[in-house]
Structures are given as C-alpha cells and as structure tokens.
Amino acid sequence: MPASNALRAPPGHAEKAPAEKRPAEKIKPRLFHARMVVTRVEEWCVEAETAAEAEALLTSGAGHRCTPGESIQVEFDRLLDE
C-alpha cells in the first residue's frame, strides 16, 4: 500500500474538521418577558373648589391623568419564562 493511502480514512468514514475550522452553531434568539417595577411622575387633574379639596380628592385616587409623565426608575422584578 502506498504511503499516501495509509493516512486516509477508510471508505464510508467522514473526517471531522478541527474545532477551529467548524462553523459555530448559531443559537436562535428567543423573546423573553419580564415583570418590571416602574416609578413614574405624572401630572393628574381634578376639579375642585379649593386646593385642599383637590389634594384630598387626588389622595383618594380621584381625578385623571393629564400627561403620561416620564419614568424616573425602572427595576427588574422577575423573568417570566413559562
């Protein structure tokens, strides 16, 4: 048998490429959801006769949001991986 044939793999056996030459397997990205705690400053409006009445109404949850405001703090609560 010639020397060049002695180094070849037997028929039917595929040679494996070295790790550095094999293309890396791509992991398909997933969409993850999380529960976040968001603190936001908003401007609310309420109709009242006095400032004290307006404050009491707003404190009790009456009124409505006039502007969406801006987030001032965002905190990770937990990952929703179901």
C-alpha positions in Angstrom: 0.0 0.0 0.0 1.4 3.4 -0.9 2.2 5.8 2.0 -0.3 8.4 0.8 -3.2 5.8 1.1 -2.1 4.8 4.6 -3.1 8.3 6.0 -6.6 8.4 4.5 -9.7 7.5 6.5 -11.3 4.2 5.5 -14.2 4.5 2.9 -17.5 5.5 4.4 -15.9 7.3 7.3 -16.1 11.1 7.1 -13.3 13.1 8.6 -14.2 15.6 11.3 -12.9 19.1 10.9 -10.9 20.5 13.8 -13.0 22.6 16.1 -11.5 25.9 15.0 -12.5 25.2 11.4 -16.1 24.1 12.1 -18.7 26.9 11.9 -20.1 27.7 15.3 -23.7 26.6 15.9 -26.0 29.6 15.9 -28.5 29.7 18.8 -31.8 31.1 17.7 -32.7 34.0 19.9 -35.9 33.8 22.0 -38.2 36.6 23.1 -38.1 36.8 26.9 -40.7 38.7 29.0 -40.1 40.2 32.4 -42.1 41.9 35.1 -40.7 45.4 35.7 -41.5 47.8 38.5 -41.6 51.3 37.1 -41.8 54.5 39.1 -43.2 57.4 37.0 -44.0 61.0 37.7 -47.3 62.0 36.1 -49.5 65.1 36.2 -53.1 64.5 37.3 -56.1 66.8 37.1 -59.2 67.1 39.3 -61.9 69.7 39.5 -62.3 71.2 43.0 -63.3 74.4 44.7 -60.1 74.7 46.8 -56.6 73.4 46.8 -57.3 71.5 50.0 -60.3 69.8 48.3 -58.2 69.0 45.2 -55.5 67.5 47.4 -58.0 65.3 49.2 -59.6 64.1 46.0 -56.2 63.3 44.4 -55.0 61.5 47.5 -58.1 59.3 47.4 -57.5 58.4 43.7 -60.0 60.7 42.1 -59.1 62.7 39.0 -57.4 61.7 35.8 -54.0 61.7 34.2 -53.3 64.9 32.2 -49.8 63.8 30.9 -48.2 60.4 30.8 -45.1 61.7 32.6 -41.7 60.2 32.5 -40.1 57.1 34.1 -37.8 58.0 36.9 -36.8 54.5 38.0 -37.1 51.0 36.4 -36.3 47.9 38.5 -36.3 44.3 37.4 -38.8 42.2 39.3 -38.7 38.7 37.7 -38.3 36.9 34.5 -41.5 35.3 33.1 -40.2 32.1 31.4 -43.2 29.8 31.3 
